[in-house]
Amino acid sequence: MIEKLGFVSAVILPLWNIPLMLRVIHRRSSQDISLWWALGVWVCILMMFPAGIQSPDPIWRTFTWTNTVLFTAVVLVTLKYRKKTPKDSEKHADR
């Protein structure tokens, strides 16, 4: 029972990324999401990926795959819907 619950949770937990992506797409903006946070989490997930897929634990392998795929989608959506603010263009003009 504990393993079944863990497996179901390994699949469901990354699915919580979908409402975040839908909200960004609907609003056509990812300004409220920190790029440092999104990219930092994503890099850590990618660095953990090789160990995760080699794990003998099927729950951890499942979580590794689903989390990597869905969080990669979060990063792509965040980058796609990132709008440059006037302050951003001013920062680049000063360089």
Order of alpha helices (4+ residues) and beta strands (2+ residues): alpha-alpha-alpha-alpha-alpha
